[in-house]
């Protein structure tokens, strides 16, 4: 126990940011070569084919909303109506919270998300490529914005009416508007009950000021009902939020608190709210208490909820992301169920490397054909930085340039996919659908202060059906899942385009799989049945290879998709290839 607490305390000291150091590749024959060769043997000759079954229709696109002349140029103007000497810019980079209510799709946006995320992690050197710019502290809007948020722009909430095929901006989330709205980073979760739509967003300018802001709408009339900062039972603001879920006429939300998370159930009286009585609009109860941060949520076997988590600095930090299973219920979960959730799986039961496991989260979840299916999420560069910081504390002088390169390869993790049943029982049935039989592990001898990377068997001791990342080394996040027309669909987030165009601020290093255009774009994979390996529905961004993430999927009469596309300077019309979020409709009507 003491050792675990010591490691957790040490990791707490690590500030996870992207590295800007650039080093030369050492002479071949160094330890990094073994790791490079390990990855190259898996990915260099991967051959993948699309087998589309759905027709793609573009419903909405992020608006061009700024004129850009150069980093820090005083002529840069948000909301410009002309741009004769500059370049048009599209700030809307992600469509995150999304829900269908009746004949309407409600969705919220996040502007320049990669820039803001990097900036708030400490990055200050501007980034400029042919397709993207991050100004950070050189933005004209610093001050009043803090340096890390120089690229922040106000997000918005939209409504798409399926019957009229019109996109309508419902609320532009300007600071100070709507009776004192704080700086909002964009909606993350969305759900609805009887036509009342709730959209949850994160607000604040630093970790200390972060809070969760909830917006409410009457979808039947389109009326905006108001907003409120969500507080726990002690009056303390929740710190962040991720996915929300509508199930059995109930709404559940994933909320974060310091050192853990909560699952909330909404107590609103929809009939009274529609009649003008808003007294129950902001009422919730906590029905789940977790000591990690809940991120994704799904229904398990019809009578339980299952949540995928992101690691938090608690006693469970070194387990990495986990699956938490609720107690069974008939109608809905109650406050009395809050302490009855159980951990049924963790990344550390699969990944043999201490740091890589601890920095990998659970991604998308879905229950399909008798199994729970789930994927992993890792952030490129995060495990690498944590590894260097962690072992650098206990091994002075670590890492050298060669050791740093070896650590970059050793901690790299393309996504893995799993399926499981009987997770509520002592004897579970868990399989690796897409993953690795062996993975790099850093073995460190505390006595000699020497470490070595080794290729070892995964901790489950099981063979995967197929290779991790679904054949794409840069595909590191399983982002969304849904079941449509008797088939399971998986949407991903991949980084080959960002790395190929210099958008990651990683050092120059030999790549085991060339990031050419054949890999660019988020991927959509289809499981035709539970016994078959997934088939590629789309390998190139679902019609736009600049779409790097399938952020949301809703299955109804069609699959409705919200994408992530942070290429804010890719505004010249070139067919369907442009920057900015998209709303897509996929149907089987060829």
Helices and strands as residue ranges (DSSP letters): H 2-12, H 31-43, E 55-61, E 66-68, E 77-78, E 87-89, E 92-101, E 104-111, H 113-120, E 127-128, E 133-134, G 136-138, G 147-149, E 156-161, E 166-172, H 177-180, E 184-193, E 196-203, G 207-209, E 211-218, E 223-229, E 240-247, E 250-257, E 260-266, H 270-274, E 284-290, E 293-300, E 304-310, G 317-319, E 322-325, G 335-340, E 342-346, G 347-349, H 354-358, E 361-368, E 371-377, H 382-394, H 401-411, E 417-421, E 429-435, E 438-445, E 450-457, E 466-467, G 468-471, E 475-484, E 487-494, H 496-500, G 517-519, E 524-527, E 535-538, E 549-555, E 559-564, E 582-587
